[in-house]
Amino acid sequence: MTIPKISRRRLLKGALAGFAVVPAAALIAKSAAAAEPVTEADPTAKSLAYVTHASNMNANANPNYKPGQKCVNCLQYSGKAGAADGPCALFPNKTVKAAGWCKVWMLKPGAKVG
């Protein structure tokens, strides 16, 4: 039984390909991991007066709030249509409820309040 010889060039190509796979696999695993939902107890959520259901909003405490404003029709929200929650630009790697609201709410172009 003889051991086949591997050229130095072939060995380096294989090693480089292997090193390229590791970061790519890490990126794929990170994007596949489910983002955690934002809670009202989150420090950023508190500072933005985020609530998971806009219907629970106290309009007297937050005069910026108007009925019909929800995360789903906010410019910062990028969830899929009909989804219960989705990503928000204000909370990286987390999701917000589509029915939620915060004081940074701004009407998404083409969306309607209500």
C-alpha positions as CSV (number, residue, x, y, z in Angstrom):
1,M,0.0,0.0,0.0
2,T,1.4,3.3,-1.0
3,I,0.5,6.8,0.2
4,P,-0.3,9.1,-2.7
5,K,1.7,12.3,-2.9
6,I,-0.1,15.6,-2.7
7,S,1.4,18.6,-4.3
8,R,2.0,21.7,-2.2
9,R,-0.3,23.7,-4.5
10,R,-3.1,21.2,-4.1
11,L,-2.7,21.2,-0.3
12,L,-2.8,25.0,-0.1
13,K,-5.9,25.2,-2.4
14,G,-7.7,22.7,-0.1
15,A,-6.7,24.5,3.0
16,L,-7.9,27.9,1.6
17,A,-11.2,26.4,0.6
18,G,-11.6,24.9,4.1
19,F,-10.9,28.3,5.7
20,A,-13.4,30.0,3.5
21,V,-16.2,27.5,4.5
22,V,-15.9,28.2,8.2
23,P,-16.9,31.9,8.1
24,A,-19.6,31.2,5.6
25,A,-21.1,28.5,7.8
26,A,-21.1,30.9,10.8
27,L,-23.0,33.5,8.8
28,I,-25.6,30.9,7.7
29,A,-26.0,29.6,11.2
30,K,-26.4,33.2,12.6
31,S,-29.1,34.1,10.0
32,A,-30.9,30.9,10.6
33,A,-31.1,31.5,14.3
34,A,-34.5,32.9,15.3
35,A,-34.5,36.5,16.5
36,E,-35.8,37.0,20.0
37,P,-38.9,39.2,20.5
38,V,-38.6,42.6,22.2
39,T,-40.2,42.8,25.6
40,E,-41.7,45.9,27.2
41,A,-39.0,45.4,29.9
42,D,-36.1,45.8,27.5
43,P,-34.2,49.1,28.3
44,T,-34.5,50.4,24.7
45,A,-38.1,49.5,24.6
46,K,-38.7,51.4,27.8
47,S,-37.0,54.4,26.5
48,L,-39.1,54.3,23.3
49,A,-42.4,53.6,25.3
50,Y,-42.8,50.4,23.2
51,V,-45.9,48.3,23.9
52,T,-46.7,45.0,22.4
53,H,-50.3,45.9,21.7
54,A,-51.1,49.5,20.6
55,S,-54.7,49.1,21.9
56,N,-53.1,49.0,25.4
57,M,-51.5,52.4,24.8
58,N,-52.4,55.2,27.3
59,A,-52.9,58.2,24.9
60,N,-52.7,60.6,27.9
61,A,-49.2,59.3,28.8
62,N,-48.1,59.4,25.1
63,P,-49.7,62.4,23.3
64,N,-47.9,61.3,20.0
65,Y,-50.1,58.2,19.8
66,K,-53.1,58.3,17.6
67,P,-55.5,55.3,17.2
68,G,-54.6,53.1,14.3
69,Q,-50.9,53.6,14.6
70,K,-49.2,50.2,14.9
71,C,-45.8,48.7,14.1
72,V,-47.2,47.1,11.0
73,N,-47.8,50.5,9.3
74,C,-44.6,52.1,10.6
75,L,-41.6,53.0,8.4
76,Q,-39.2,51.2,10.8
77,Y,-41.1,47.8,10.6
78,S,-40.0,45.4,7.8
79,G,-42.1,42.3,8.7
80,K,-44.0,40.3,6.1
81,A,-47.6,41.2,5.4
82,G,-49.9,39.3,7.7
83,A,-47.2,38.2,10.1
84,A,-47.8,38.5,13.8
85,D,-44.3,40.0,14.3
86,G,-41.2,41.1,12.4
87,P,-37.9,43.0,12.4
88,C,-37.7,46.6,13.3
89,A,-34.8,48.9,12.5
90,L,-34.8,50.2,16.0
91,F,-34.2,46.8,17.6
92,P,-31.5,45.0,15.7
93,N,-31.6,41.2,15.8
94,K,-35.0,41.3,17.6
95,T,-38.6,41.2,16.5
96,V,-41.5,43.4,17.4
97,K,-45.2,42.7,17.4
98,A,-47.1,43.9,14.3
99,A,-49.8,45.2,16.7
100,G,-47.2,47.1,18.8
101,W,-46.3,50.8,19.0
102,C,-43.5,53.0,20.1
103,K,-43.0,56.8,20.2
104,V,-40.7,56.7,17.1
105,W,-43.7,55.6,14.9
106,M,-43.8,57.1,11.4
107,L,-46.2,56.3,8.7
108,K,-44.8,53.9,6.1
109,P,-45.2,55.3,2.5
110,G,-48.3,53.8,1.0
111,A,-49.7,52.5,4.3
112,K,-52.9,53.7,5.9
113,V,-53.6,54.3,9.6
114,G,-56.4,52.2,10.9
